[in-house]
Amino acid sequence: MAERQHGLLTRRQLLEMVPALRAAVDSLRWRGLVGDKRLGACLEAFGNHDGACTLRRLYQSGLFELESEGERDAWPLVSRVQPPPEPQVWITPRIRVDFLWAVARYILEYQGGGHDGLQRREDAERDGAMAR
């Protein structure tokens, strides 16, 4: 059976682009060029074309709220806890955490492969600031 085409791309090709799309959204957010409301409004303005519907489903899935592929991989597991955590929460003006269960006062940080000695020292300083 042939794959259904979405414009110029097949569904498989669109799904293979998901990490790149999420990286693009992350980049726009970090630069302050788009926020959640603006992004949602832009996706709604695209109408009901197949590609736009796919983008809206991805956006509504919550995966764009997570910052790294590791956090996205962890989401199916951590979101099973009830209530589910809030992703990417600023707990001080300088500290943002990956997952927060506010009621339980519990934070979960995903530690990717880029945590070398310098990063571990920065993490330790941040942990000390959060404990206060």
C-alpha positions as CSV (number, residue, x, y, z in Angstrom):
1,M,0.0,0.0,0.0
2,A,1.4,3.4,-0.9
3,E,1.9,6.0,1.7
4,R,-0.5,9.0,1.7
5,Q,1.0,12.2,0.4
6,H,0.8,15.4,2.5
7,G,1.5,18.0,-0.1
8,L,5.0,17.1,-1.3
9,L,5.9,14.9,1.6
10,T,4.7,11.5,2.8
11,R,3.6,11.0,6.4
12,R,6.8,9.1,7.2
13,Q,8.9,12.0,5.8
14,L,6.9,14.5,8.0
15,L,7.4,12.4,11.1
16,E,11.1,12.2,10.4
17,M,11.2,16.0,10.4
18,V,9.7,16.2,13.9
19,P,13.0,16.7,15.7
20,A,14.1,19.4,13.3
21,L,10.7,21.1,13.7
22,R,11.0,21.0,17.5
23,A,14.5,22.4,17.3
24,A,13.3,25.3,15.1
25,V,10.5,26.1,17.6
26,D,13.0,25.9,20.5
27,S,15.3,28.3,18.7
28,L,12.4,30.8,18.0
29,R,11.4,30.7,21.7
30,W,14.9,31.2,23.0
31,R,15.3,34.2,20.7
32,G,11.9,35.6,22.0
33,L,10.5,35.6,18.5
34,V,7.5,33.4,19.3
35,G,5.6,32.5,22.4
36,D,3.0,29.8,22.9
37,K,0.0,32.0,22.2
38,R,1.6,33.4,19.0
39,L,2.7,30.0,17.8
40,G,-0.8,28.5,18.4
41,A,-2.4,31.4,16.6
42,C,-0.1,30.9,13.6
43,L,-0.8,27.2,13.4
44,E,-4.6,27.9,13.5
45,A,-4.2,30.5,10.7
46,F,-2.8,27.8,8.4
47,G,-6.3,26.2,8.1
48,N,-7.0,22.6,7.6
49,H,-4.3,21.6,5.2
50,D,-2.8,18.2,6.0
51,G,0.6,19.7,6.9
52,A,-1.1,22.3,9.2
53,C,-3.2,19.6,10.9
54,T,0.0,17.6,11.5
55,L,1.8,20.6,13.0
56,R,-1.2,21.4,15.2
57,R,-1.3,17.8,16.5
58,L,2.4,17.9,17.3
59,Y,2.0,21.3,19.1
60,Q,-1.1,20.1,21.1
61,S,0.8,16.9,22.1
62,G,2.9,19.0,24.5
63,L,6.2,17.9,22.9
64,F,7.1,21.4,21.9
65,E,7.1,22.4,25.6
66,L,10.1,20.1,26.2
67,E,13.6,21.4,25.3
68,S,15.7,18.4,24.5
69,E,15.3,15.1,22.8
70,G,16.2,13.4,26.1
71,E,13.4,15.3,27.9
72,R,11.0,14.3,25.1
73,D,12.0,10.7,25.4
74,A,11.4,10.9,29.2
75,W,8.0,12.5,28.8
76,P,5.9,9.4,28.3
77,L,7.3,8.0,31.5
78,V,7.1,11.1,33.7
79,S,3.7,12.2,32.4
80,R,2.2,8.9,33.8
81,V,2.7,10.3,37.4
82,Q,-0.5,11.9,38.6
83,P,-0.7,14.8,38.5
84,P,1.7,15.1,35.6
85,P,4.6,17.5,36.0
86,E,4.8,21.0,34.5
87,P,7.7,21.1,32.0
88,Q,10.2,23.9,31.7
89,V,9.3,25.9,34.8
90,W,11.1,29.0,35.9
91,I,11.4,28.7,39.7
92,T,13.6,31.8,40.1
93,P,14.5,34.5,37.7
94,R,17.7,32.6,36.8
95,I,16.7,28.9,37.3
96,R,14.5,26.9,35.0
97,V,13.9,23.2,35.7
98,D,12.9,20.5,33.3
99,F,10.0,19.0,35.2
100,L,8.3,20.3,38.3
101,W,5.7,18.6,40.5
102,A,4.8,21.8,42.5
103,V,2.4,20.1,45.0
104,A,5.1,17.6,45.9
105,R,7.9,20.2,45.7
106,Y,9.8,17.8,43.5
107,I,12.0,18.6,40.5
108,L,13.4,16.3,37.9
109,E,16.3,17.3,35.7
110,Y,17.3,15.4,32.6
111,Q,21.1,15.2,32.4
112,G,22.2,14.7,28.8
113,G,25.5,13.6,27.5
114,G,26.9,17.2,27.5
115,H,27.4,17.3,31.3
116,D,31.2,17.6,31.7
117,G,33.1,18.8,34.8
118,L,32.2,22.5,34.3
119,Q,28.6,21.7,33.8
120,R,28.5,19.5,36.9
121,R,29.9,22.4,39.0
122,E,27.3,24.7,37.6
123,D,24.6,22.1,38.3
124,A,25.9,21.8,41.9
125,E,25.7,25.6,42.4
126,R,22.2,25.6,41.0
127,D,21.2,22.7,43.2
128,G,22.5,24.7,46.2
129,A,20.5,27.7,45.2
130,M,17.3,25.7,44.8
131,A,17.7,24.1,48.2
132,R,17.6,27.5,49.9
